[in-house]
Amino acid sequence: MIEKRAAQRHRVFKGGTITFENSGIPCTVRNMSAGGVAIDLDTPVTLPQSITLSITRDDFVRNCRTIWRSDKRIGLAFVQ
């Protein structure tokens, strides 16, 4: 398989929240790079293209866009 990521990803296991349209959904951040993250949701949810990811314990907040999706796992790219 050809690696398409611009930055190396690191495996993590952190609780986070994605927010959009005044709604918040808990998620688990599974891996992270300088350019984005992969998150897991408890149930499949329809998401808009643009969302905000927050990881409270790291004081981390980033605007993101959905890149790919596979059932309950979603790939997000950070928006500059």
SVG drawing of the C-alpha trace seen along z (x, -y; Angstrom):
<svg xmlns="http://www.w3.org/2000/svg" viewBox="-27 -28 33 30">
<polyline fill="none" stroke="black" stroke-width="0.4" points="0.0,0.0 1.3,-3.5 1.4,-5.9 -0.4,-9.1 0.0,-11.1 2.2,-14.2 3.1,-13.8 3.8,-10.7 0.9,-9.6 1.1,-8.6 -1.2,-6.1 -3.1,-7.6 -6.1,-6.8 -7.7,-10.1 -11.2,-11.1 -12.4,-14.1 -15.6,-15.8 -16.6,-16.8 -18.9,-19.8 -21.1,-21.1 -24.4,-23.0 -24.5,-23.5 -24.2,-19.7 -21.4,-17.8 -20.6,-14.1 -18.0,-12.2 -15.3,-10.5 -12.1,-8.6 -9.0,-9.9 -7.1,-6.8 -4.2,-8.4 -2.9,-11.9 -0.4,-13.6 0.4,-17.3 -2.2,-17.3 -5.1,-15.4 -6.6,-12.6 -8.6,-9.4 -11.5,-9.2 -13.9,-6.5 -17.6,-7.2 -19.8,-4.9 -22.5,-4.9 -22.5,-5.9 -23.5,-9.6 -24.0,-11.8 -21.6,-14.7 -21.3,-17.9 -18.1,-18.5 -16.7,-21.0 -16.5,-20.2 -14.5,-21.2 -12.5,-18.7 -11.7,-19.3 -9.4,-17.3 -10.0,-18.9 -7.1,-17.2 -4.6,-18.6 -6.3,-22.0 -6.5,-21.1 -9.1,-22.6 -8.9,-22.4 -11.3,-23.1 -11.4,-20.0 -12.9,-18.7 -13.9,-15.1 -11.6,-13.3 -12.8,-9.7 -15.2,-7.5 -15.5,-3.8 -18.6,-2.9 -17.6,-4.4 -14.1,-5.6 -13.6,-8.9 -10.5,-10.6 -10.3,-14.4 -7.8,-16.9 -7.0,-20.1 -8.1,-23.2 -5.4,-25.9"/>
</svg>
